[in-house]
């Protein structure tokens, strides 16, 4: 995924959305009903971009 043309704010908003999905899955018993392996791979790419830009974010605690 190419995040280079995305703004810092939009990247952080997407990150927060993924965090919310993970939290919803945790609340539903941790069975990953809302996210799957594709979302996790996407989040890893997004995390790399966040780190390259030196943005502050809370890492996702995957189960």
ROSE-4610 file (N, C-alpha, C; in Angstrom, 1 decimal, always signed):
// ROSE-4610
residu = [X/X/X/X/X/X/X/X/X/X/X/X/X/X/X/X/X/X/X/X/X/X/X/X/X/X/X/X/X/X/X/X/X/X/X/X/X/X/X/X/X/X/X/X/X/X/X/X/X/X/X/X/X/X/X/X/X/X/X/X/X/X/X/X/X/X/X/X/X/X/X/X/X/X/X/X/X/X/X/X/X/X/X/X/X/X/X/X/X/X/X/X/X/X/X/X/X/X/X/X/X/X/X/X/X/X/X/X/X/X/X/X/X/X/X/X/X/X/X/X/X/X/X/X/X/X/X/X/X/X/X/X/X/X/X/X/X/X/X/X/X/X/X/X/X/X/X/X/X/X/X/X/X/X/X/X/X/X/X/X/X/X/X/X/X/X/X/X/X/X/X/X/X/X/X/X/X/X/X/X/X/X/X/X/X/X/X/X/X]
num = [1/1/1/2/2/2/3/3/3/4/4/4/5/5/5/6/6/6/7/7/7/8/8/8/9/9/9/10/10/10/11/11/11/12/12/12/13/13/13/14/14/14/15/15/15/16/16/16/17/17/17/18/18/18/19/19/19/20/20/20/21/21/21/22/22/22/23/23/23/24/24/24/25/25/25/26/26/26/27/27/27/28/28/28/29/29/29/30/30/30/31/31/31/32/32/32/33/33/33/34/34/34/35/35/35/36/36/36/37/37/37/38/38/38/39/39/39/40/40/40/41/41/41/42/42/42/43/43/43/44/44/44/45/45/45/46/46/46/47/47/47/48/48/48/49/49/49/50/50/50/51/51/51/52/52/52/53/53/53/54/54/54/55/55/55/56/56/56/57/57/57/58/58/58/59/59/59/60/60/60/61/61/61/62/62/62/63/63/63]
x = [+0.8/+0.0/+0.9/+0.5/+1.3/+0.6/+1.3/+0.7/+1.4/+2.3/+3.1/+2.3/+1.2/+0.4/-0.7/-0.8/-1.7/-1.2/-2.1/-1.7/-1.4/-0.7/-0.4/-1.8/-2.7/-3.9/-4.8/-4.8/-5.5/-4.9/-3.6/-3.0/-3.3/-3.3/-3.6/-5.1/-5.9/-7.4/-7.6/-6.9/-7.0/-6.5/-5.4/-4.8/-5.8/-6.4/-7.4/-8.6/-9.0/-10.1/-9.7/-8.5/-8.1/-8.0/-7.5/-7.5/-8.9/-9.9/-11.3/-11.8/-11.4/-11.9/-11.3/-10.0/-9.4/-10.0/-10.3/-11.0/-12.4/-13.1/-14.4/-14.3/-13.3/-13.1/-12.7/-11.9/-11.6/-12.8/-13.7/-14.9/-15.9/-15.8/-16.7/-16.1/-15.0/-14.4/-13.1/-12.6/-11.3/-11.3/-12.4/-12.4/-12.2/-11.8/-11.5/-12.7/-13.8/-15.0/-15.0/-14.3/-14.3/-13.0/-12.0/-10.7/-10.2/-9.3/-8.7/-7.2/-6.6/-5.2/-4.9/-5.8/-5.5/-5.4/-6.3/-6.3/-5.0/-4.6/-3.3/-2.1/-2.1/-1.0/-1.0/-2.2/-2.4/-1.9/-2.2/-1.8/-0.3/+0.3/+1.8/+2.4/+1.9/+2.4/+2.2/+1.0/+0.7/+1.6/+1.9/+2.7/+4.1/+4.6/+5.9/+5.9/+4.8/+4.8/+4.7/+3.9/+3.8/+5.2/+6.0/+7.3/+8.2/+8.1/+9.0/+8.7/+7.5/+7.1/+7.3/+7.7/+7.9/+6.6/+5.5/+4.2/+4.0/+3.3/+3.0/+1.8/+1.8/+0.6/+0.8/-0.3/-0.3/-0.2/+0.8/+0.9/-0.4/-0.8/-1.9/-1.4/-2.1/-1.8/-2.6/-2.0/-2.7/-2.8/-3.8/-4.0/-3.6]
y = [-1.2/+0.0/+1.2/+2.2/+3.4/+4.5/+4.9/+5.9/+7.3/+7.4/+8.6/+9.8/+9.7/+10.9/+11.2/+10.4/+10.6/+11.6/+12.3/+13.2/+12.5/+13.1/+12.5/+12.3/+13.2/+13.1/+11.9/+11.7/+10.6/+9.3/+9.2/+8.0/+7.6/+8.6/+8.4/+8.1/+8.6/+8.3/+6.8/+6.4/+5.0/+4.1/+4.4/+3.7/+3.5/+4.6/+4.6/+3.8/+3.7/+2.9/+1.4/+1.1/-0.3/-0.7/+0.3/+0.0/-0.2/+0.5/+0.3/-1.0/-1.5/-2.8/-3.9/-3.8/-4.7/-4.8/-3.6/-3.5/-4.1/-3.9/-4.5/-6.0/-6.5/-8.0/-8.5/-7.8/-8.2/-8.3/-7.3/-7.2/-8.3/-8.8/-9.9/-11.3/-11.3/-12.6/-12.9/-12.0/-12.1/-13.1/-13.3/-14.2/-13.5/-12.3/-11.5/-11.6/-11.2/-11.1/-9.9/-8.9/-7.6/-7.4/-8.1/-8.0/-9.4/-9.4/-10.7/-10.5/-11.5/-11.4/-10.3/-9.9/-8.8/-7.5/-7.3/-6.0/-6.0/-7.1/-7.1/-6.7/-7.3/-7.0/-5.5/-5.0/-3.6/-2.7/-3.1/-2.4/-2.4/-3.5/-3.5/-2.6/-2.5/-1.5/-0.1/+0.1/+1.5/+1.9/+0.9/+1.2/+1.5/+0.9/+1.2/+2.7/+3.1/+4.5/+5.5/+5.1/+6.0/+6.2/+5.1/+5.2/+6.0/+5.8/+6.6/+8.1/+8.4/+9.9/+10.4/+9.4/+9.8/+10.3/+9.7/+10.1/+9.3/+10.0/+9.3/+8.5/+7.3/+6.4/+5.3/+4.7/+3.6/+2.3/+1.5/+0.2/-0.7/-1.5/-2.4/-3.6/-4.1/-5.3/-6.5/-7.2/-8.3/-9.5/-10.2/-11.4/-12.6]
z = [+0.0/+0.0/+0.0/-0.8/-0.9/+0.0/+1.1/+2.0/+1.7/+0.8/+0.7/+0.4/-0.3/-0.6/+0.5/+1.5/+2.6/+3.6/+4.2/+5.2/+6.5/+7.4/+8.7/+9.5/+9.4/+10.1/+9.6/+8.3/+7.7/+8.1/+8.1/+8.5/+10.0/+10.9/+12.3/+12.4/+11.6/+11.7/+11.3/+10.3/+9.8/+10.9/+11.5/+12.6/+13.8/+14.1/+15.2/+14.9/+13.6/+13.2/+13.3/+13.0/+13.2/+14.6/+15.5/+16.9/+17.4/+16.9/+17.4/+17.0/+15.8/+15.3/+16.2/+16.5/+17.4/+18.8/+19.3/+20.6/+20.6/+19.5/+19.3/+19.3/+18.6/+18.5/+19.9/+20.7/+22.0/+22.9/+22.7/+23.5/+23.1/+21.9/+21.4/+21.7/+22.5/+22.8/+22.1/+21.3/+20.7/+19.5/+18.8/+17.7/+16.4/+16.4/+15.1/+14.2/+14.6/+13.8/+12.8/+13.2/+12.4/+11.6/+12.0/+11.3/+11.0/+10.1/+9.7/+9.3/+8.7/+8.4/+7.5/+6.6/+5.6/+6.4/+7.4/+8.1/+8.9/+9.5/+10.2/+9.3/+8.2/+7.2/+6.8/+6.6/+6.3/+7.4/+8.6/+9.8/+10.0/+9.6/+9.7/+8.7/+7.5/+6.5/+7.0/+7.6/+8.1/+9.2/+10.1/+11.2/+10.7/+9.7/+9.2/+8.7/+8.0/+7.6/+8.7/+9.8/+10.9/+11.6/+11.6/+12.2/+11.4/+10.0/+9.1/+9.3/+9.5/+9.7/+11.1/+12.0/+13.4/+14.1/+13.7/+14.3/+15.6/+16.5/+17.8/+17.7/+18.1/+18.0/+19.1/+19.4/+20.4/+19.6/+19.8/+19.1/+19.5/+18.5/+18.7/+19.3/+20.3/+21.0/+20.4/+19.5/+18.8/+19.7/+19.6/+20.4/+19.6]
